[in-house]
Amino acid sequence: MVPWISPDLLALLCSAVLLLAYYAWLFWQVRRSPDYSIHRVNQTARGLWIRHVMATPGLEILAIQTLRNLSMAATFKGSSAALLILGTLTLSGQSENLGHAWHALSPGVASLPGWWTVKILCLLTTLIVAFFSFAMTIRMLNHVMFMVNLPACAAVGTLAPASVARRLNRAGSFYSIGLRALFGAIPLAFWLFGSFFFVGATAGLVLVLFLIDRNRGGT
């Protein structure tokens, strides 16, 4: 092995290639068949649901309850991300002690001291992205809750059902990004134990994403 190439760098490159290859493959599949991804199906369903709710009197309570349930789910996950951020910051102060102890699980694989800081920063950044995404989900849902109950005479222009549906889909996109960030934090947490664990956890994550991203009714 070239002296300046560390196992952690190789593990980072391998994991990045795995994730990029998976998303490139998923993008190609969606280009071939738009309904291949469950996310596209969910976006269509949310748009149809908003149009139905805003066009049918008497569904206001159902709409608010549904949006509130999604908002509560985002609140719970955002709070979990905040707690994980605090835990990661706590780990950053124990770098010297934990770095040697955790890498004992990977005997024979040397890790440069500076990589512990890189690992903590990557994990912290991912968790911050998750927290921000869930916070934006709650923000967008709060706007939609007011818009969905507008009378038909006022639901025009930027407040028309199509515009409200786009806002709801933006909230759904932020929610998905937050979940992906939490999923991505798992391999990064395994990276603290060693480079082999990082690559293995990333491969496992790609397998899970492959199973949950497909719309099996559309294949």
C-alpha positions in Angstrom: 0.0 0.0 0.0 1.2 3.5 -0.8 2.4 5.1 2.5 0.3 8.2 2.2 -2.9 6.2 1.5 -4.6 5.3 4.8 -7.2 2.6 5.2 -9.7 5.2 6.3 -9.2 7.1 3.0 -9.7 3.9 1.0 -12.8 3.1 3.1 -14.2 6.6 2.5 -13.6 6.3 -1.3 -15.2 2.9 -1.5 -18.2 3.9 0.5 -18.7 7.1 -1.7 -18.4 5.0 -4.9 -21.0 2.5 -3.6 -23.5 5.3 -2.8 -22.9 7.3 -6.0 -23.2 4.1 -8.1 -26.5 3.2 -6.4 -28.0 6.7 -6.9 -26.8 6.8 -10.5 -28.5 3.5 -11.1 -31.7 4.6 -9.4 -31.7 7.8 -11.4 -31.3 5.8 -14.6 -34.2 3.5 -13.6 -36.5 6.5 -12.9 -35.6 8.0 -16.3 -36.6 4.7 -17.9 -39.8 4.3 -15.8 -41.0 7.2 -13.7 -43.0 5.0 -11.4 -40.0 2.8 -10.5 -39.2 4.8 -7.4 -41.6 4.8 -4.5 -40.8 8.5 -4.0 -42.3 9.5 -7.3 -45.4 7.5 -6.5 -45.6 9.2 -3.1 -45.3 12.7 -4.7 -48.2 11.9 -7.1 -50.3 10.6 -4.2 -49.8 13.7 -2.1 -50.7 15.9 -5.1 -53.9 14.0 -5.7 -54.8 14.0 -2.0 -54.4 17.8 -1.7 -56.6 18.3 -4.7 -59.2 16.0 -3.3 -59.2 17.6 0.2 -59.4 21.1 -1.1 -62.2 20.3 -3.6 -64.3 18.3 -1.1 -66.0 20.2 1.8 -66.0 18.5 5.2 -62.5 16.9 5.0 -60.8 19.7 6.9 -60.4 17.8 10.1 -59.1 14.7 8.3 -56.6 16.9 6.5 -55.3 18.6 9.6 -55.0 15.3 11.5 -53.0 13.7 8.6 -50.7 16.7 8.4 -50.3 16.8 12.2 -49.2 13.2 12.2 -46.5 13.9 9.7 -45.4 16.9 11.6 -45.2 14.9 14.8 -43.1 12.3 13.1 -40.7 15.0 11.8 -40.6 16.6 15.3 -39.6 13.2 16.9 -36.9 12.5 14.3 -35.6 16.1 14.5 -35.4 15.8 18.3 -33.6 12.5 17.9 -31.1 14.2 15.5 -30.5 17.0 18.0 -29.8 14.5 20.8 -27.4 12.6 18.5 -25.6 15.9 17.7 -25.1 16.5 21.4 -23.7 13.0 21.8 -21.4 13.4 18.8 -20.1 16.7 20.3 -19.4 14.8 23.5 -17.5 12.2 21.6 -15.3 14.9 20.1 -13.9 15.7 23.5 -12.9 12.1 24.1 -10.9 11.7 20.9 -7.6 10.3 22.3 -9.1 7.8 24.7 -11.9 6.5 22.4 -9.9 6.5 19.2 -7.4 3.8 20.4 -10.1 1.8 22.3 -12.6 1.6 19.4 -10.0 0.8 16.8 -9.0 -2.3 18.9 -11.8 -4.0 17.0 -9.7 -3.7 13.8 -6.3 -5.2 14.8 -3.5 -4.7 12.2 -5.2 -1.7 10.6 -3.5 1.6 11.5 -5.5 4.8 11.6 -3.8 8.2 11.5 -4.7 10.4 14.4 -6.2 13.2 12.3 -8.8 10.8 10.9 -10.7 10.7 14.2 -11.5 14.4 13.8 -12.6 13.8 10.2 -14.9 11.0 11.2 -16.6 13.1 13.9 -17.0 16.1 11.5 -18.6 13.8 8.9 -21.0 12.3 11.4 -21.8 15.7 12.9 -22.4 17.3 9.5 -24.8 14.4 8.5 -26.8 14.8 11.7 -27.0 18.6 11.3 -28.4 18.0 7.8 -31.0 15.6 9.2 -32.0 18.1 11.9 -32.3 21.0 9.4 -34.3 18.9 7.0 -36.8 17.8 9.6 -37.1 21.4 10.8 -37.9 22.5 7.3 -40.4 19.7 7.0 -42.3 21.1 10.0 -42.1 24.7 8.6 -43.5 23.7 5.3 -46.3 21.6 6.9 -47.3 24.5 9.1 -47.9 26.6 6.0 -49.8 23.8 4.3 -52.1 23.4 7.3 -53.4 26.9 6.8 -53.6 26.7 3.0 -55.5 23.4 2.9 -58.6 24.8 4.6 -59.0 27.9 2.3 -62.4 28.4 0.7 -62.7 27.6 -3.0 -63.0 31.3 -3.8 -59.7 32.1 -2.2 -57.7 29.0 -3.4 -56.4 30.6 -6.6 -53.0 31.7 -7.9 -50.2 30.8 -5.5 -52.9 29.3 -3.1 -54.4 27.0 -5.7 -54.4 23.3 -5.0 -51.5 22.7 -7.4 -49.3 25.2 -5.6 -50.3 23.8 -2.2 -49.5 20.3 -3.5 -46.0 21.5 -4.5 -45.4 22.8 -1.0 -46.6 19.5 0.5 -44.2 17.7 -1.8 -41.4 20.0 -0.7 -42.1 19.0 2.9 -42.1 15.4 1.8 -38.7 15.9 0.0 -37.2 17.5 3.2 -38.5 14.6 5.2 -36.9 12.1 2.9 -33.6 13.9 3.0 -33.7 13.9 6.8 -34.3 10.2 6.8 -31.5 9.6 4.3 -29.2 11.6 6.5 -30.1 9.6 9.6 -29.5 6.4 7.5 -26.2 7.8 6.4 -25.1 8.4 10.0 -25.2 4.7 10.6 -22.1 3.8 8.4 -20.4 6.9 9.7 -20.9 5.7 13.3 -19.5 2.3 12.3 -16.5 4.2 10.8 -15.5 5.1 14.4 -14.8 1.4 15.0 -12.7 0.9 11.9 -12.5 1.2 8.1 -13.8 -2.3 7.5 -16.9 -1.7 9.5 -17.5 1.5 7.5 -17.5 -0.3 4.1 -19.6 -3.2 5.4 -22.2 -0.9 6.9 -22.3 1.2 3.7 -22.9 -2.0 1.6 -25.7 -2.9 4.0 -27.2 0.5 3.7 -27.2 0.3 -0.1 -29.0 -3.0 0.1 -31.6 -1.6 2.4 -32.1 1.5 0.2 -32.5 -0.9 -2.8 -35.3 -2.7 -1.0 -37.2 0.4 0.2 -36.8 2.7 -2.8 -38.4 0.4 -5.3 -42.1 0.7 -6.1 -42.8 -3.0 -6.5 -46.1 -2.4 -8.0 -44.4 -0.5 -10.8 -41.8 -3.1 -11.7 
